[in-house]
Amino acid sequence: MRDILRILAALRDPVRLRLLRLLRGRELCVCELVDTLRIPQYAISRHLRSLRALGLVAARRDGRWMHYRLHRGATDGTPAADLLAVLCRHLENERTLRRDDVNLKRRLAMGRTARCASGSSTRAPADARGKRRRMIHE
């Protein structure tokens, strides 16, 4: 029962629910989530960290980029998987979630060349001395 209550507490946040919904059936990079949800990277990373702590999301590092997917515990007939399926089914006509679907489809249609270039710019901002700072995605 304790696990179900922790999952429900995590799902009460709209951003976390949107993230879990987007990760159903696919792995996405943080920058794809940023561009889809139009939320700052630090906020998405904070929510993903909470979802990882609950065992709902798994991560994979690819160089400097982090890719996320639903953890097996959130997909294999567990209470978490059942809760997420029911919520997604009842929220499929929600305007914000439909907009997320359109944004993600548009982002993924850009192909591999545009992936992991959050904010449509792949260059790191310059510091006061004019040197490029290293971009950190996660």
C-alpha positions in Angstrom: 0.0 0.0 0.0 2.9 2.4 0.8 4.2 2.0 -2.8 0.8 2.9 -4.3 0.5 6.0 -2.1 4.0 7.2 -3.2 3.0 6.7 -6.8 -0.2 8.5 -6.4 1.7 11.4 -4.7 4.0 11.6 -7.7 1.2 11.5 -10.2 -0.7 14.3 -8.6 1.9 16.7 -10.2 0.7 17.6 -13.7 4.3 17.8 -15.1 5.2 14.4 -13.8 2.0 12.9 -15.3 2.8 14.6 -18.6 6.4 13.2 -18.5 5.3 9.7 -17.8 2.7 9.8 -20.5 5.3 10.9 -23.1 7.7 8.2 -22.0 5.1 5.4 -22.6 6.5 3.2 -25.3 9.5 5.3 -26.1 12.8 6.6 -24.9 13.4 10.4 -25.1 16.3 12.7 -24.5 15.9 15.5 -21.9 16.1 18.1 -24.7 13.2 16.4 -26.5 11.2 16.7 -23.3 12.2 20.3 -22.9 11.1 21.2 -26.4 7.9 19.2 -26.1 6.7 20.5 -22.7 8.3 23.9 -23.1 9.5 23.8 -19.5 13.1 24.7 -18.5 15.6 21.8 -18.4 16.2 22.2 -14.7 12.6 21.7 -13.9 12.2 18.6 -16.1 15.4 17.1 -14.6 14.0 17.7 -11.1 10.8 15.9 -11.9 12.7 13.1 -13.7 14.9 12.6 -10.6 11.8 12.2 -8.4 10.3 9.7 -10.9 13.6 7.8 -10.9 13.7 7.6 -7.1 10.2 6.0 -7.2 11.4 3.5 -9.8 9.0 4.7 -12.4 11.6 6.0 -14.8 15.0 4.6 -16.0 17.8 6.6 -17.4 20.6 6.0 -19.9 23.6 8.3 -20.5 24.8 8.8 -24.0 27.8 11.1 -23.9 26.6 14.2 -22.2 22.9 13.5 -22.9 20.5 11.6 -20.7 17.7 9.5 -22.2 14.7 8.4 -20.2 12.1 5.7 -20.5 9.6 4.1 -18.3 11.1 1.6 -16.0 10.0 -2.0 -16.3 8.2 -1.6 -13.0 5.9 1.0 -14.6 5.1 -1.2 -17.6 4.6 -4.8 -16.6 1.1 -5.0 -15.1 2.2 -3.5 -11.8 0.0 -1.1 -9.8 2.0 1.8 -11.3 1.4 0.6 -14.8 -2.3 0.1 -14.2 -2.7 3.6 -12.6 -0.8 5.2 -15.5 -2.9 3.4 -18.1 -6.1 4.4 -16.5 -5.1 8.1 -16.1 -3.8 8.3 -19.6 -7.0 6.8 -21.0 -9.1 9.3 -19.1 -7.0 12.3 -20.0 -6.5 11.6 -23.7 -8.8 14.5 -24.7 -7.1 17.0 -22.4 -6.0 20.0 -24.4 -2.5 20.3 -22.8 -1.8 16.6 -23.4 -2.9 16.8 -27.1 -0.6 19.8 -27.5 2.2 17.7 -26.0 1.5 15.1 -28.6 1.7 17.6 -31.4 4.9 19.2 -30.0 6.6 15.8 -29.6 5.5 14.7 -33.1 6.9 17.9 -34.5 10.2 17.5 -32.5 10.7 13.9 -33.5 10.0 14.7 -37.2 13.0 16.9 -37.3 15.1 13.8 -37.4 18.4 12.9 -35.8 20.2 16.0 -36.9 17.9 18.3 -34.7 17.8 15.9 -31.8 19.6 16.9 -28.6 19.8 20.5 -29.6 17.4 21.9 -27.0 16.2 25.4 -27.6 17.1 25.1 -31.3 20.7 26.1 -30.6 23.5 23.6 -30.1 26.1 26.2 -29.2 26.8 26.8 -25.6 26.6 30.4 -24.3 29.7 32.4 -24.0 31.1 33.4 -20.7 32.4 36.9 -19.8 35.8 36.1 -21.5 34.2 35.0 -24.7 35.0 31.3 -24.2 32.3 28.8 -24.8 31.0 27.1 -21.6 30.5 23.4 -21.7 26.8 22.5 -22.1 25.5 20.1 -19.5 22.2 18.4 -20.2 21.8 16.6 -17.0 
